Amino acid sequence: MDLEYARVLEDLRRGGWHVQLLAQRQPLPDTVTRRYPWMPPGFRELAEQAKNVRGPDEKAWLLTVMDYSMASDSAYAWNEWERPSLEAGPA
């Protein structure tokens, strides 16, 4: 993993965050990589290696491959806030 992001994760752990990494890196879905081609490679690597990154009170989190693949136990989709806007837009 990119050293910069590894340090960030370690800092988050020290701050009480829950950080779980996957045993093996899983690629982001094509729909995500096509939509966000400008995603920094280091962040993409982080998202593909992390299973769960959430704050101590579970009110803040980082989206991971599990969220983008709809394989997390989250009650919300990764683009939950965007959906109403898309549904309300012109057809």
N, C-alpha and C positions, 0 to 999 in steps of 0.2 A: 504494500500500500504506500502511496505517496507519503513521504516523511512528514510533510506539513499537516496532512489530515490525520496521520497517526498521532501526532502531538495534540491536535485538537481533541481527538477522542480520549486521549489520556487525561487532558485537562478537564474534560466533561466528567470522566469517571471520578476524578478527585473532587469535583463539585457535587457529587452525589447522583449523577446521571447513571442510568442503566444502559449499558452498551453490550450488545450481543453481536458477535461476528459469525458469519457462515463458515462452515468447514471448507467450502470451495466457492470461489467467485461464480456468481450467476449473472449472465448478461441481462441488461434491461430489455424490456419488450421493444420490438421494432417501432411500434407506434410512438413510443416515448423518444427514442433516439432520432427518428425522422422529424418529430415535432420540435425537438430541442437540439439541433445540430451544433449549437454554440456552447453546449454544456462543457465546462472545463474538464479536461481529461482526469485530473486528480479527483474532482468531485464525483465524476461518473464511476471511477474506480471505488471510491468510498461507498457510493450507493449500491454498487454491485457486490460488495463484500460484507456489508452490514445487514444483519437480520432485524435488529431492533435498536433504536437509539431514542430514549425518552427521558424527560426530566424527572426529578425525584417526586414531584407531585402529579406527574402524568398530564400536565397541562401544556407541555411543549414537547416537540419531537422532530426528528429529521425523517424525511421520506427515504425509504430504502427500496431495494429491488422487490422486497416482499409486498410493499404498498403498491408499487407500480404494476406488479404482476397480479394484484388482487388476491394475494396469498397470505396476507397478515390477518391478525384477529381484530383489526380495527373495525369499529362500527361505521367508519366513513371511508368513502373512496378517496383516492389520492387527489382528485380534482373536484371534490365535493362543493367547494365554494364557486367554482366555475360553472357547474351544471345549470343552475337557475338562469344565469346570464345567457347561456347558449340556447336554453329552451325558450326564453323570452324574446330572443332575437328574431329578425325577419326570416321567413321560410324560404 
